[in-house]
């Protein structure tokens, strides 16, 4: 996960100061030395680190902290606020043209994931904002770039405008906007060509497209895993083209995260979206405050709630609640809930959004094995309807059959049945504990699995 090393270093550092009833300038100095090292190791731009440390130090030894009843916590508050400011302060929303279509130019170097990000952004605009986007294939140089965008369009059931690779990108952009007006598309996403490095030819072409398309947004797609290079690329594109925002890809990878912390400070242009995986729904609006919370181990409850609202079927959740109350939950219900939770994204990412989860016993280095979850699903799917409704009928011969049918072992089947039985007992206890306390019955704030 992005920021993993930085996150651990910062959390260890602030832990030392957290419970202090009194914080001296010397304490702050020691802490800031550790913070400086952590940021530099995360590949954050040197000047950005220097300015950040200076601002935090000045505030941390100021009146608001020293005269506070809980100075340790006040220092952490200052670090979080400055980290949030470093990444842009508030979420920067995508532009909306009052006279549609809103035109977005997608730019960047080859290999940053620009074409895939165009598809992801179109999908996000449709799903989250109820928009009707048109994607335009204006990369006529890279082999199969047009085909790639058309394939993404088919996967998403979304239109792609293409004139092949013999028409100039400038003309493709112009005609795509005309087509969008005719067919009442409210967004046009122009997938432009990239190069392995910035050159004059590329920039001239992008400037011509900009002149004709008059884009409302010029979004630069950069690979977060390239670290400091991503910052240099962003700076160069911004100077020559005047970008309006950045999309960071591969922010879920094994990256030190320095790009996300440096780009905003160096270019003064916001990070608008972050790519957090390979799937076409793995693009999220970038929230500086939420990211700062996650880096400092404070969780990200708002993002977790949003993911749940998007993925969990409200009616089915209500039905499940009733079954929990009457203790009539089945393995089919368990399977269905598992599917809904998996839709929300990788489970270890979801755990990182829970405040304090990384401090819980056994959770610190927890890696959720998706293969094991796949095995659980296979085991339940290998059962008969009757077995799923009443697991108590599953005897030794049935267990052998289920194991063979699911490609697992009998001990794995036994483990699942035991865990399900324990979960039902726990629910029974929780239900009886809360019975009568509230009119209208028992309500769980979260699904238990």
Helices and strands as residue ranges (DSSP letters): H 4-18, H 25-41, H 46-60, H 63-66, H 71-86, E 102-107, H 114-129, E 133-138, H 145-156, E 160-161, H 169-182, E 187-192, H 200-213, E 217-223, G 224-226, H 228-241, E 245-249, H 258-267, E 271-275, E 283-285, H 288-295, H 301-311, H 314-326, H 331-343, H 347-352, G 357-359, H 370-381, H 385-389, G 391-393, H 396-406, H 410-434
